[in-house]
Amino acid sequence: MFIVFILGLTLPLEGIIVPLYYQIRDMGLLNTRWALILPLIGLFMPFAVTWMRAHFVNMPADLSEAARVDGANMWQLFWRIHVPLSIPAISSLGILLFLWTWNQFLLAVVLVSDPEQRTMAGALGAFQGSGGRISHCCVRGRC
Amino acid sequence: MIVSRSEKFLGRVLLVLLMAVTIVPFVSLFITALHPPGTYPPGLTWPEEPHWDNFLLAFQSANMFALLQSSVLIELAVVPVSILIATLAGFALGHLRPPAVARCSSCSSSG
């Protein structure tokens, strides 16, 4: 079942960007921040689920059994025992996702044309495109 | 692990070289930004009068605060939601072993 997620890791963003554009347009979300937020959450899922699964696979089952013996239901088992144990995995995942969202360029440029709604990388790309060449305008932010 | 002295020395020299290769472009960017606007300064030449206000002007003309705010909003929406969904899913797939995973005999899994 998790093979589906691993196959998702092989999917290139450039391959699905065109259908994604049509889908976002039909949802009426073009040129808003949601056009970036929703596809990004979906695109991060293969990597993030594989990452967290790799962590949880290494947790000993005896731990959960002991918790169940002590009377924990599923929710308590998850929130009080496993989540505190997985804080290192969660924080490294958070750092990676933060970095990839901040640097997201292709998605921002295709789906959002208002520079103020994009990510920083996408908005600064507008400076570059307007001149057609990298000049001191791009480096300074104005001409 | 016992490492010979020459290996240690070579390793450190290589590290310093790689650090320089990584840092020099950033230093060059910084120094270029200090030059008066409109010029094309060659290489790493420190300007006669550094224009520290270039940074302020760039911030204002590129509307950096709005961009930063936009990026931060997108981050705040994407990262917590992704982590929450992925942790729940990873817990289910990795620890609870739903029957679909257990029955899959051709799947190569680590446990």
gemmi code that builds the backbone of each chain (N, CA, C; Angstrom):
import gemmi

chains = {
    "A": [
        ("MET", (0.835, -1.198, 0.000), (0.000, 0.000, 0.000), (0.872, 1.251, 0.000)),
        ("PHE", (1.942, 1.192, 0.801), (2.817, 2.355, 0.810), (3.625, 2.438, -0.469)),
        ("ILE", (3.597, 1.360, -1.287), (4.247, 1.385, -2.603), (3.679, 2.533, -3.426)),
        ("VAL", (2.380, 2.814, -3.229), (1.762, 3.921, -3.947), (2.481, 5.224, -3.647)),
        ("PHE", (2.846, 5.419, -2.360), (3.536, 6.644, -1.992), (4.941, 6.679, -2.554)),
        ("ILE", (5.599, 5.516, -2.584), (6.950, 5.507, -3.128), (6.920, 5.781, -4.625)),
        ("LEU", (5.889, 5.254, -5.312), (5.737, 5.591, -6.719), (5.475, 7.086, -6.887)),
        ("GLY", (4.754, 7.665, -5.939), (4.509, 9.092, -6.005), (5.772, 9.922, -5.922)),
        ("LEU", (6.804, 9.378, -5.268), (8.075, 10.086, -5.193), (8.704, 10.249, -6.570)),
        ("THR", (8.369, 9.331, -7.498), (9.003, 9.389, -8.810), (8.291, 10.359, -9.745)),
        ("LEU", (7.177, 10.949, -9.287), (6.387, 11.790, -10.173), (7.024, 13.173, -10.289)),
        ("PRO", (7.350, 13.651, -11.510), (7.930, 14.991, -11.646), (6.842, 16.051, -11.647)),
        ("LEU", (7.119, 17.178, -11.012), (6.145, 18.255, -10.968), (5.850, 18.783, -12.365)),
        ("GLU", (6.902, 18.855, -13.195), (6.713, 19.412, -14.536), (5.769, 18.565, -15.368)),
        ("GLY", (5.645, 17.277, -15.015), (4.765, 16.419, -15.794), (3.294, 16.690, -15.546)),
        ("ILE", (2.966, 17.131, -14.328), (1.552, 17.289, -14.000), (1.137, 18.742, -13.917)),
        ("ILE", (2.036, 19.668, -14.294), (1.722, 21.071, -14.058), (0.568, 21.541, -14.943)),
        ("VAL", (0.456, 20.988, -16.159), (-0.604, 21.462, -17.061), (-1.990, 21.025, -16.579)),
        ("PRO", (-2.221, 19.741, -16.268), (-3.537, 19.388, -15.727), (-3.841, 20.093, -14.416)),
        ("LEU", (-2.779, 20.331, -13.635), (-2.978, 21.040, -12.364), (-3.479, 22.456, -12.620)),
        ("TYR", (-2.945, 23.090, -13.674), (-3.407, 24.438, -14.006), (-4.894, 24.431, -14.328)),
        ("TYR", (-5.316, 23.476, -15.149), (-6.731, 23.432, -15.506), (-7.613, 23.158, -14.297)),
        ("GLN", (-7.110, 22.279, -13.427), (-7.906, 21.944, -12.250), (-8.068, 23.165, -11.345)),
        ("ILE", (-6.968, 23.896, -11.143), (-7.021, 25.071, -10.276), (-7.910, 26.134, -10.903)),
        ("ARG", (-7.844, 26.244, -12.225), (-8.665, 27.250, -12.879), (-10.132, 26.910, -12.724)),
        ("ASP", (-10.472, 25.603, -12.860), (-11.873, 25.227, -12.721), (-12.364, 25.378, -11.297)),
        ("MET", (-11.443, 25.311, -10.338), (-11.852, 25.549, -8.954), (-11.955, 27.035, -8.654)),
        ("GLY", (-11.526, 27.869, -9.610), (-11.617, 29.309, -9.424), (-10.565, 29.864, -8.482)),
        ("LEU", (-9.472, 29.136, -8.290), (-8.484, 29.575, -7.303), (-7.233, 30.155, -7.935)),
        ("LEU", (-7.250, 30.337, -9.279), (-6.060, 30.899, -9.908), (-5.759, 32.268, -9.324)),
        ("ASN", (-4.453, 32.590, -9.221), (-4.052, 33.920, -8.781), (-4.342, 34.177, -7.307)),
        ("THR", (-4.636, 33.129, -6.535), (-4.729, 33.289, -5.088), (-3.652, 32.441, -4.439)),
        ("ARG", (-3.476, 32.645, -3.129), (-2.465, 31.845, -2.439), (-2.886, 30.398, -2.323)),
        ("TRP", (-4.209, 30.119, -2.319), (-4.656, 28.745, -2.211), (-4.193, 27.922, -3.395)),
        ("ALA", (-3.941, 28.597, -4.534), (-3.437, 27.870, -5.703), (-2.055, 27.315, -5.434)),
        ("LEU", (-1.337, 27.924, -4.483), (-0.038, 27.378, -4.096), (-0.160, 26.419, -2.931)),
        ("ILE", (-1.023, 26.762, -1.972), (-1.068, 25.990, -0.729), (-1.578, 24.581, -0.984)),
        ("LEU", (-2.718, 24.459, -1.676), (-3.316, 23.130, -1.835), (-2.461, 22.186, -2.668)),
        ("PRO", (-1.972, 22.579, -3.851), (-1.102, 21.650, -4.584), (0.170, 21.317, -3.820)),
        ("LEU", (0.719, 22.286, -3.055), (1.941, 21.969, -2.325), (1.703, 20.912, -1.266)),
        ("ILE", (0.587, 21.022, -0.539), (0.295, 19.999, 0.460), (0.203, 18.643, -0.220)),
        ("GLY", (-0.491, 18.595, -1.364), (-0.614, 17.323, -2.063), (0.718, 16.806, -2.580)),
        ("LEU", (1.562, 17.713, -3.088), (2.819, 17.272, -3.679), (3.804, 16.796, -2.634)),
        ("PHE", (3.690, 17.317, -1.416), (4.619, 16.875, -0.379), (4.223, 15.540, 0.223)),
        ("MET", (2.997, 15.081, -0.035), (2.516, 13.892, 0.663), (3.361, 12.651, 0.432)),
        ("PRO", (3.779, 12.315, -0.803), (4.577, 11.074, -0.945), (5.820, 11.097, -0.073)),
        ("PHE", (6.586, 12.197, -0.154), (7.813, 12.228, 0.627), (7.519, 12.212, 2.118)),
        ("ALA", (6.556, 13.030, 2.546), (6.305, 13.157, 3.983), (5.782, 11.858, 4.570)),
        ("VAL", (4.860, 11.190, 3.858), (4.315, 9.938, 4.392), (5.397, 8.865, 4.430)),
        ("THR", (6.230, 8.793, 3.385), (7.330, 7.820, 3.396), (8.274, 8.088, 4.558)),
        ("TRP", (8.573, 9.363, 4.786), (9.465, 9.750, 5.873), (8.917, 9.320, 7.224)),
        ("MET", (7.630, 9.652, 7.490), (7.067, 9.328, 8.795), (6.844, 7.828, 8.937)),
        ("ARG", (6.505, 7.162, 7.842), (6.338, 5.718, 7.927), (7.670, 5.062, 8.279)),
        ("ALA", (8.748, 5.539, 7.661), (10.061, 4.984, 7.965), (10.396, 5.158, 9.442)),
        ("HIS", (9.941, 6.242, 10.041), (10.180, 6.411, 11.463), (9.331, 5.469, 12.283)),
        ("PHE", (8.024, 5.379, 11.948), (7.138, 4.588, 12.796), (7.385, 3.104, 12.680)),
        ("VAL", (7.938, 2.670, 11.540), (8.244, 1.248, 11.389), (9.283, 0.814, 12.411)),
        ("ASN", (10.148, 1.750, 12.804), (11.208, 1.396, 13.732), (10.804, 1.487, 15.190)),
        ("MET", (9.547, 1.807, 15.450), (9.090, 1.839, 16.838), (8.734, 0.423, 17.271)),
        ("PRO", (9.171, -0.033, 18.435), (8.869, -1.411, 18.843), (7.394, -1.566, 19.184)),
        ("ALA", (6.854, -2.699, 18.777), (5.439, -2.938, 19.020), (5.150, -3.148, 20.503)),
        ("ASP", (6.173, -3.543, 21.249), (5.964, -3.759, 22.686), (5.534, -2.484, 23.383)),
        ("LEU", (6.006, -1.367, 22.855), (5.654, -0.078, 23.451), (4.150, 0.154, 23.370)),
        ("SER", (3.596, -0.099, 22.158), (2.154, 0.094, 21.997), (1.382, -0.906, 22.832)),
        ("GLU", (1.906, -2.130, 22.891), (1.192, -3.134, 23.684), (1.168, -2.762, 25.148)),
        ("ALA", (2.290, -2.298, 25.652), (2.341, -1.886, 27.059), (1.375, -0.752, 27.319)),
        ("ALA", (1.285, 0.180, 26.343), (0.362, 1.294, 26.522), (-1.073, 0.796, 26.532)),
        ("ARG", (-1.369, -0.169, 25.653), (-2.734, -0.694, 25.616), (-3.074, -1.412, 26.908)),
        ("VAL", (-2.088, -2.131, 27.435), (-2.322, -2.805, 28.718), (-2.646, -1.789, 29.802)),
        ("ASP", (-1.971, -0.623, 29.717), (-2.250, 0.403, 30.715), (-3.557, 1.111, 30.465)),
        ("GLY", (-4.253, 0.755, 29.377), (-5.588, 1.299, 29.177), (-5.661, 2.479, 28.234)),
        ("ALA", (-4.661, 2.667, 27.399), (-4.720, 3.784, 26.458), (-5.532, 3.383, 25.246)),
        ("ASN", (-6.407, 4.291, 24.798), (-7.085, 4.017, 23.534), (-6.207, 4.530, 22.397)),
        ("MET", (-6.665, 4.366, 21.174), (-5.809, 4.652, 20.029), (-5.354, 6.102, 20.020)),
        ("TRP", (-6.256, 7.007, 20.316), (-5.921, 8.417, 20.243), (-4.846, 8.773, 21.261)),
        ("GLN", (-5.011, 8.278, 22.485), (-4.016, 8.565, 23.514), (-2.682, 7.930, 23.163)),
        ("LEU", (-2.747, 6.716, 22.637), (-1.515, 6.045, 22.233), (-0.758, 6.903, 21.227)),
        ("PHE", (-1.505, 7.490, 20.305), (-0.850, 8.282, 19.282), (-0.306, 9.578, 19.845)),
        ("TRP", (-1.176, 10.385, 20.470), (-0.780, 11.728, 20.846), (0.143, 11.758, 22.029)),
        ("ARG", (0.012, 10.823, 22.970), (0.804, 10.958, 24.189), (2.082, 10.138, 24.163)),
        ("ILE", (2.133, 9.120, 23.307), (3.323, 8.282, 23.330), (4.119, 8.407, 22.044)),
        ("HIS", (3.433, 8.219, 20.899), (4.209, 8.154, 19.675), (4.622, 9.504, 19.137)),
        ("VAL", (3.776, 10.516, 19.288), (4.154, 11.826, 18.757), (5.350, 12.413, 19.513)),
        ("PRO", (5.359, 12.390, 20.862), (6.566, 12.911, 21.529), (7.828, 12.140, 21.149)),
        ("LEU", (7.670, 10.826, 20.868), (8.853, 10.066, 20.481), (9.334, 10.427, 19.087)),
        ("SER", (8.418, 10.929, 18.247), (8.819, 11.189, 16.869), (9.132, 12.652, 16.632)),
        ("ILE", (9.339, 13.438, 17.688), (9.657, 14.848, 17.498), (10.897, 15.079, 16.647)),
        ("PRO", (11.988, 14.306, 16.760), (13.114, 14.525, 15.830), (12.713, 14.343, 14.379)),
        ("ALA", (11.954, 13.267, 14.091), (11.557, 13.043, 12.701), (10.644, 14.159, 12.220)),
        ("ILE", (9.729, 14.601, 13.093), (8.800, 15.653, 12.699), (9.533, 16.964, 12.459)),
        ("SER", (10.523, 17.266, 13.304), (11.199, 18.554, 13.104), (12.068, 18.540, 11.866)),
        ("SER", (12.738, 17.415, 11.563), (13.517, 17.412, 10.318), (12.602, 17.465, 9.115)),
        ("LEU", (11.460, 16.791, 9.195), (10.496, 16.897, 8.100), (10.009, 18.323, 7.951)),
        ("GLY", (9.770, 18.997, 9.082), (9.315, 20.383, 9.022), (10.327, 21.288, 8.366)),
        ("ILE", (11.593, 21.097, 8.692), (12.628, 21.931, 8.085), (12.679, 21.719, 6.582)),
        ("LEU", (12.611, 20.448, 6.147), (12.672, 20.175, 4.717), (11.477, 20.781, 3.981)),
        ("LEU", (10.274, 20.599, 4.556), (9.092, 21.132, 3.887), (9.135, 22.652, 3.836)),
        ("PHE", (9.611, 23.277, 4.922), (9.736, 24.734, 4.935), (10.643, 25.192, 3.807)),
        ("LEU", (11.792, 24.536, 3.677), (12.755, 24.903, 2.652), (12.169, 24.750, 1.267)),
        ("TRP", (11.491, 23.630, 1.009), (10.962, 23.402, -0.328), (9.809, 24.344, -0.649)),
        ("THR", (9.006, 24.698, 0.341), (7.934, 25.655, 0.072), (8.506, 27.026, -0.242)),
        ("TRP", (9.514, 27.436, 0.536), (10.101, 28.760, 0.340), (10.701, 28.882, -1.050)),
        ("ASN", (11.342, 27.813, -1.526), (12.011, 27.885, -2.807), (11.116, 27.544, -3.982)),
        ("GLN", (9.846, 27.311, -3.752), (8.963, 26.846, -4.802), (8.830, 27.899, -5.878)),
        ("PHE", (9.250, 27.600, -7.086), (9.280, 28.590, -8.152), (8.312, 28.262, -9.275)),
        ("LEU", (8.392, 27.031, -9.791), (7.601, 26.686, -10.974), (6.108, 26.827, -10.689)),
        ("LEU", (5.696, 26.268, -9.551), (4.292, 26.309, -9.211), (3.814, 27.749, -9.062)),
        ("ALA", (4.666, 28.566, -8.431), (4.271, 29.944, -8.177), (4.128, 30.714, -9.479)),
        ("VAL", (5.060, 30.494, -10.392), (5.048, 31.280, -11.619), (3.886, 30.873, -12.507)),
        ("VAL", (3.545, 29.567, -12.523), (2.505, 29.115, -13.446), (1.118, 29.454, -12.925)),
        ("LEU", (0.904, 29.243, -11.632), (-0.467, 29.294, -11.129), (-0.877, 30.646, -10.584)),
        ("VAL", (0.077, 31.499, -10.271), (-0.266, 32.772, -9.649), (0.439, 33.875, -10.413)),
        ("SER", (-0.299, 34.859, -10.957), (0.387, 35.903, -11.706), (0.582, 37.170, -10.889)),
        ("ASP", (-0.123, 37.329, -9.781), (0.078, 38.507, -8.948), (1.312, 38.289, -8.080)),
        ("PRO", (2.368, 39.125, -8.218), (3.612, 38.836, -7.491), (3.438, 38.859, -5.984)),
        ("GLU", (2.423, 39.575, -5.494), (2.301, 39.658, -4.044), (1.674, 38.412, -3.449)),
        ("GLN", (1.121, 37.530, -4.295), (0.517, 36.319, -3.750), (1.458, 35.141, -3.838)),
        ("ARG", (2.614, 35.357, -4.507), (3.497, 34.225, -4.720), (4.430, 34.023, -3.548)),
        ("THR", (5.290, 32.999, -3.689), (6.423, 32.876, -2.779), (7.509, 33.838, -3.220)),
        ("MET", (8.504, 34.004, -2.387), (9.560, 34.973, -2.676), (10.278, 34.645, -3.970)),
        ("ALA", (10.569, 33.356, -4.189), (11.312, 32.973, -5.390), (10.507, 33.303, -6.631)),
        ("GLY", (9.210, 33.032, -6.582), (8.381, 33.305, -7.738), (8.253, 34.789, -8.015)),
        ("ALA", (8.139, 35.581, -6.956), (7.947, 37.015, -7.148), (9.212, 37.672, -7.675)),
        ("LEU", (10.366, 37.270, -7.170), (11.612, 37.867, -7.645), (11.900, 37.444, -9.072)),
        ("GLY", (11.332, 36.304, -9.498), (11.496, 35.890, -10.883), (10.869, 36.872, -11.837)),
        ("ALA", (9.871, 37.625, -11.360), (9.210, 38.596, -12.218), (10.170, 39.710, -12.627)),
        ("PHE", (11.102, 40.063, -11.713), (12.099, 41.064, -12.073), (12.949, 40.587, -13.229)),
        ("GLN", (13.308, 39.299, -13.154), (14.198, 38.753, -14.159), (13.518, 38.694, -15.508)),
        ("GLY", (12.240, 38.278, -15.499), (11.548, 38.086, -16.761), (11.250, 39.388, -17.463)),
        ("SER", (11.060, 40.469, -16.709), (10.630, 41.706, -17.335), (11.715, 42.284, -18.220)),
        ("GLY", (12.999, 42.053, -17.860), (14.062, 42.619, -18.691), (14.494, 41.664, -19.788)),
        ("GLY", (14.229, 40.377, -19.596), (14.659, 39.408, -20.590), (16.097, 38.992, -20.406)),
        ("ARG", (16.826, 39.623, -19.532), (18.198, 39.225, -19.269), (18.524, 39.584, -17.823)),
        ("ILE", (19.519, 38.924, -17.288), (19.904, 39.219, -15.912), (20.750, 40.469, -15.936)),
        ("SER", (20.259, 41.544, -15.360), (21.029, 42.787, -15.346), (21.166, 43.223, -13.897)),
        ("HIS", (21.747, 44.390, -13.707), (21.857, 44.880, -12.342), (20.484, 45.188, -11.775)),
        ("CYS", (19.469, 45.316, -12.649), (18.112, 45.502, -12.162), (17.696, 44.316, -11.314)),
        ("CYS", (18.058, 43.110, -11.792), (17.656, 41.910, -11.071), (18.373, 41.835, -9.735)),
        ("VAL", (19.670, 42.164, -9.749), (20.432, 42.011, -8.523), (19.962, 43.022, -7.484)),
        ("ARG", (19.616, 44.238, -7.939), (19.244, 45.261, -6.971), (17.766, 45.245, -6.663)),
        ("GLY", (16.950, 44.744, -7.587), (15.516, 44.763, -7.341), (14.832, 45.918, -8.022)),
        ("ARG", (15.568, 46.796, -8.685), (14.947, 47.855, -9.485), (15.982, 48.351, -10.483)),
        ("CYS", (15.559, 49.173, -11.444), (16.514, 49.610, -12.478), (17.011, 51.023, -12.220)),
    ],
    "B": [
        ("MET", (38.697, 5.060, 14.977), (39.283, 4.938, 13.635), (40.607, 5.672, 13.622)),
        ("ILE", (41.659, 4.990, 13.263), (42.988, 5.597, 13.278), (43.259, 6.166, 11.898)),
        ("VAL", (43.492, 7.468, 11.867), (43.708, 8.134, 10.582), (45.130, 8.644, 10.537)),
        ("SER", (45.798, 8.428, 9.418), (47.189, 8.890, 9.319), (47.205, 10.410, 9.234)),
        ("ARG", (48.377, 10.975, 9.545), (48.456, 12.427, 9.640), (48.263, 13.095, 8.292)),
        ("SER", (48.849, 12.454, 7.237), (48.721, 13.082, 5.926), (47.266, 13.087, 5.484)),
        ("GLU", (46.551, 12.016, 5.867), (45.147, 11.976, 5.473), (44.348, 13.064, 6.174)),
        ("LYS", (44.670, 13.264, 7.454), (43.981, 14.332, 8.181), (44.260, 15.676, 7.544)),
        ("PHE", (45.543, 15.904, 7.219), (45.925, 17.189, 6.661), (45.223, 17.423, 5.330)),
        ("LEU", (45.274, 16.387, 4.447), (44.632, 16.530, 3.149), (43.133, 16.760, 3.291)),
        ("GLY", (42.535, 16.043, 4.246), (41.102, 16.210, 4.465), (40.755, 17.630, 4.851)),
        ("ARG", (41.570, 18.214, 5.733), (41.267, 19.577, 6.165), (41.473, 20.578, 5.047)),
        ("VAL", (42.538, 20.366, 4.251), (42.769, 21.282, 3.131), (41.595, 21.234, 2.164)),
        ("LEU", (41.114, 20.011, 1.896), (39.979, 19.869, 0.981), (38.735, 20.561, 1.531)),
        ("LEU", (38.505, 20.418, 2.844), (37.354, 21.061, 3.470), (37.437, 22.574, 3.326)),
        ("VAL", (38.638, 23.122, 3.575), (38.777, 24.584, 3.494), (38.541, 25.060, 2.065)),
        ("LEU", (39.069, 24.276, 1.088), (38.857, 24.655, -0.312), (37.380, 24.667, -0.664)),
        ("LEU", (36.671, 23.609, -0.238), (35.243, 23.541, -0.549), (34.466, 24.649, 0.140)),
        ("MET", (34.863, 24.991, 1.369), (34.203, 26.098, 2.061), (34.387, 27.383, 1.288)),
        ("ALA", (35.632, 27.596, 0.787), (35.888, 28.821, 0.031), (35.046, 28.851, -1.233)),
        ("VAL", (34.976, 27.704, -1.940), (34.194, 27.653, -3.176), (32.728, 27.963, -2.898)),
        ("THR", (32.235, 27.562, -1.733), (30.839, 27.830, -1.419), (30.603, 29.270, -1.022)),
        ("ILE", (31.542, 29.850, -0.275), (31.315, 31.167, 0.320), (31.615, 32.294, -0.653)),
        ("VAL", (32.601, 32.095, -1.538), (33.038, 33.205, -2.396), (31.903, 33.822, -3.218)),
        ("PRO", (30.984, 33.040, -3.817), (29.892, 33.707, -4.554), (29.042, 34.616, -3.672)),
        ("PHE", (28.793, 34.224, -2.431), (27.998, 35.079, -1.552), (28.736, 36.360, -1.211)),
        ("VAL", (30.041, 36.231, -0.980), (30.837, 37.420, -0.698), (30.815, 38.364, -1.901)),
        ("SER", (30.929, 37.763, -3.091), (30.916, 38.582, -4.311), (29.586, 39.301, -4.474)),
        ("LEU", (28.475, 38.602, -4.167), (27.151, 39.237, -4.236), (27.076, 40.428, -3.298)),
        ("PHE", (27.556, 40.200, -2.070), (27.475, 41.238, -1.054), (28.261, 42.466, -1.475)),
        ("ILE", (29.492, 42.238, -1.992), (30.343, 43.368, -2.358), (29.766, 44.104, -3.561)),
        ("THR", (29.207, 43.347, -4.523), (28.590, 43.995, -5.678), (27.414, 44.856, -5.261)),
        ("ALA", (26.673, 44.395, -4.261), (25.506, 45.150, -3.823), (25.884, 46.483, -3.207)),
        ("LEU", (27.138, 46.597, -2.741), (27.538, 47.839, -2.088), (27.948, 48.919, -3.081)),
        ("HIS", (28.138, 48.525, -4.343), (28.589, 49.514, -5.318), (27.459, 50.457, -5.702)),
        ("PRO", (27.794, 51.647, -6.248), (26.739, 52.569, -6.672), (25.896, 51.938, -7.762)),
        ("PRO", (24.597, 52.252, -7.800), (23.687, 51.589, -8.734), (24.019, 51.926, -10.177)),
        ("GLY", (23.845, 50.945, -11.056), (24.067, 51.177, -12.472), (25.463, 50.824, -12.939)),
        ("THR", (26.354, 50.483, -12.031), (27.712, 50.148, -12.443), (27.872, 48.630, -12.543)),
        ("TYR", (28.916, 48.218, -13.252), (29.227, 46.796, -13.380), (30.603, 46.558, -12.790)),
        ("PRO", (30.720, 46.434, -11.482), (32.043, 46.313, -10.875), (32.696, 44.976, -11.209)),
        ("PRO", (33.982, 44.991, -11.559), (34.657, 43.731, -11.897), (35.134, 43.015, -10.650)),
        ("GLY", (34.890, 41.721, -10.582), (35.476, 40.884, -9.542), (35.121, 41.348, -8.144)),
        ("LEU", (36.070, 41.153, -7.238), (35.823, 41.465, -5.833), (36.502, 42.777, -5.483)),
        ("THR", (36.014, 43.884, -6.017), (36.641, 45.171, -5.698), (35.771, 45.903, -4.692)),
        ("TRP", (36.375, 46.255, -3.587), (35.642, 46.991, -2.565), (35.417, 48.424, -3.061)),
        ("PRO", (34.192, 48.958, -3.032), (33.945, 50.310, -3.563), (34.568, 51.385, -2.685)),
        ("GLU", (34.835, 52.576, -3.307), (35.453, 53.657, -2.525), (34.499, 54.092, -1.425)),
        ("GLU", (33.205, 54.277, -1.800), (32.248, 54.624, -0.756), (31.124, 53.590, -0.794)),
        ("PRO", (31.089, 52.685, 0.161), (30.057, 51.635, 0.138), (28.653, 52.206, 0.301)),
        ("HIS", (27.748, 51.805, -0.579), (26.376, 52.299, -0.511), (25.533, 51.355, 0.324)),
        ("TRP", (25.554, 51.539, 1.602), (24.793, 50.644, 2.467), (23.299, 50.814, 2.247)),
        ("ASP", (22.903, 51.974, 1.731), (21.461, 52.165, 1.580), (20.907, 51.415, 0.382)),
        ("ASN", (21.784, 50.783, -0.431), (21.285, 49.965, -1.540), (20.357, 48.876, -1.045)),
        ("PHE", (20.691, 48.314, 0.115), (19.852, 47.239, 0.652), (18.473, 47.755, 0.994)),
        ("LEU", (18.446, 48.949, 1.611), (17.155, 49.516, 1.977), (16.321, 49.809, 0.740)),
        ("LEU", (17.001, 50.378, -0.298), (16.277, 50.703, -1.523), (15.733, 49.438, -2.187)),
        ("ALA", (16.559, 48.372, -2.192), (16.105, 47.123, -2.808), (14.891, 46.568, -2.072)),
        ("PHE", (14.953, 46.613, -0.751), (13.830, 46.135, 0.047), (12.549, 46.870, -0.319)),
        ("GLN", (12.688, 48.205, -0.432), (11.474, 48.985, -0.659), (10.956, 48.819, -2.073)),
        ("SER", (11.862, 48.870, -3.069), (11.360, 48.847, -4.445), (10.872, 47.465, -4.838)),
        ("ALA", (11.410, 46.425, -4.244), (10.903, 45.085, -4.547), (9.737, 44.716, -3.659)),
        ("ASN", (9.300, 45.645, -2.813), (8.157, 45.393, -1.939), (8.380, 44.149, -1.090)),
        ("MET", (9.562, 44.115, -0.464), (10.000, 42.880, 0.173), (9.101, 42.474, 1.319)),
        ("PHE", (8.535, 43.424, 2.038), (7.707, 43.048, 3.184), (6.459, 42.303, 2.756)),
        ("ALA", (5.862, 42.761, 1.637), (4.681, 42.043, 1.153), (5.043, 40.639, 0.704)),
        ("LEU", (6.224, 40.511, 0.049), (6.642, 39.190, -0.405), (6.936, 38.269, 0.759)),
        ("LEU", (7.639, 38.817, 1.776), (7.938, 38.011, 2.950), (6.653, 37.547, 3.615)),
        ("GLN", (5.700, 38.478, 3.717), (4.437, 38.125, 4.351), (3.735, 37.030, 3.569)),
        ("SER", (3.764, 37.169, 2.229), (3.122, 36.154, 1.406), (3.773, 34.791, 1.598)),
        ("SER", (5.113, 34.787, 1.570), (5.805, 33.515, 1.747), (5.498, 32.905, 3.104)),
        ("VAL", (5.493, 33.743, 4.156), (5.263, 33.206, 5.502), (3.852, 32.651, 5.626)),
        ("LEU", (2.882, 33.354, 5.010), (1.510, 32.841, 5.060), (1.405, 31.484, 4.401)),
        ("ILE", (2.042, 31.365, 3.230), (1.995, 30.085, 2.528), (2.657, 29.008, 3.368)),
        ("GLU", (3.814, 29.339, 3.974), (4.500, 28.372, 4.834), (3.612, 27.914, 5.976)),
        ("LEU", (2.985, 28.898, 6.664), (2.174, 28.555, 7.830), (1.010, 27.674, 7.448)),
        ("ALA", (0.523, 27.812, 6.215), (-0.589, 26.967, 5.810), (-0.106, 25.587, 5.397)),
        ("VAL", (1.018, 25.521, 4.691), (1.426, 24.245, 4.114), (2.061, 23.338, 5.157)),
        ("VAL", (3.036, 23.853, 5.927), (3.876, 22.951, 6.721), (3.128, 22.259, 7.861)),
        ("PRO", (2.356, 22.952, 8.703), (1.687, 22.214, 9.783), (0.673, 21.199, 9.267)),
        ("VAL", (-0.090, 21.568, 8.240), (-1.096, 20.645, 7.725), (-0.422, 19.411, 7.141)),
        ("SER", (0.661, 19.628, 6.365), (1.361, 18.485, 5.773), (1.906, 17.567, 6.847)),
        ("ILE", (2.512, 18.159, 7.880), (3.105, 17.331, 8.932), (2.027, 16.540, 9.649)),
        ("LEU", (0.902, 17.179, 9.919), (-0.172, 16.479, 10.627), (-0.665, 15.291, 9.817)),
        ("ILE", (-0.985, 15.538, 8.529), (-1.512, 14.457, 7.703), (-0.476, 13.343, 7.556)),
        ("ALA", (0.786, 13.742, 7.326), (1.813, 12.728, 7.094), (2.076, 11.916, 8.348)),
        ("THR", (2.035, 12.549, 9.534), (2.267, 11.790, 10.760), (1.154, 10.779, 10.989)),
        ("LEU", (-0.090, 11.220, 10.796), (-1.204, 10.286, 10.956), (-1.079, 9.123, 9.974)),
        ("ALA", (-0.776, 9.449, 8.713), (-0.682, 8.397, 7.704), (0.507, 7.485, 7.971)),
        ("GLY", (1.639, 8.079, 8.344), (2.822, 7.276, 8.612), (2.617, 6.360, 9.800)),
        ("PHE", (1.934, 6.866, 10.817), (1.623, 6.033, 11.980), (0.774, 4.837, 11.567)),
        ("ALA", (-0.245, 5.105, 10.741), (-1.117, 4.018, 10.310), (-0.347, 3.007, 9.471)),
        ("LEU", (0.419, 3.507, 8.494), (1.086, 2.580, 7.584), (2.263, 1.883, 8.239)),
        ("GLY", (2.935, 2.579, 9.158), (4.160, 2.007, 9.682), (3.951, 1.183, 10.928)),
        ("HIS", (3.029, 1.629, 11.769), (2.923, 0.981, 13.072), (1.710, 0.083, 13.207)),
        ("LEU", (0.593, 0.548, 12.639), (-0.614, -0.223, 12.854), (-0.748, -1.357, 11.859)),
        ("ARG", (0.025, -1.308, 10.775), (0.030, -2.373, 9.784), (-1.389, -2.777, 9.384)),
        ("PRO", (-2.057, -1.934, 8.593), (-3.411, -2.301, 8.152), (-3.371, -3.598, 7.366)),
        ("PRO", (-4.475, -4.332, 7.324), (-4.483, -5.665, 6.714), (-4.010, -5.666, 5.270)),
        ("ALA", (-4.253, -4.575, 4.534), (-3.819, -4.544, 3.145), (-2.312, -4.657, 3.038)),
        ("VAL", (-1.592, -4.080, 4.037), (-0.141, -4.167, 3.999), (0.309, -5.564, 4.398)),
        ("ALA", (-0.351, -6.113, 5.409), (0.078, -7.421, 5.927), (-0.136, -8.506, 4.891)),
        ("ARG", (-1.210, -8.341, 4.080), (-1.527, -9.402, 3.120), (-0.636, -9.333, 1.899)),
        ("CYS", (0.035, -8.178, 1.723), (0.780, -7.996, 0.470), (2.089, -8.758, 0.569)),
        ("SER", (2.145, -9.936, 0.004), (3.340, -10.771, 0.163), (4.430, -10.362, -0.800)),
        ("SER", (4.078, -9.717, -1.923), (5.105, -9.356, -2.885), (5.735, -8.010, -2.577)),
        ("CYS", (5.193, -7.319, -1.533), (5.765, -6.033, -1.183), (7.059, -6.270, -0.419)),
        ("SER", (8.092, -5.578, -0.785), (9.321, -5.678, -0.001), (9.292, -4.567, 1.015)),
        ("SER", (9.166, -4.929, 2.291), (9.134, -3.894, 3.316), (10.234, -4.179, 4.313)),
        ("SER", (10.515, -3.214, 5.117), (11.620, -3.386, 6.055), (11.169, -4.051, 7.329)),
        ("GLY", (9.887, -4.378, 7.460), (9.449, -5.029, 8.688), (8.037, -5.508, 8.629)),
    ],
}
model = gemmi.Model(1)
for chain_id, residues in chains.items():
    chain = gemmi.Chain(chain_id)
    for i, (resn, *xyz) in enumerate(residues, 1):
        res = gemmi.Residue()
        res.name, res.seqid = resn, gemmi.SeqId(i, " ")
        for name, pos in zip(("N", "CA", "C"), xyz):
            atom = gemmi.Atom()
            atom.name, atom.element = name, gemmi.Element(name[0])
            atom.pos, atom.b_iso = gemmi.Position(*pos), 0.0
            res.add_atom(atom)
        chain.add_residue(res)
    model.add_chain(chain)
structure = gemmi.Structure()
structure.add_model(model)
structure.setup_entities()
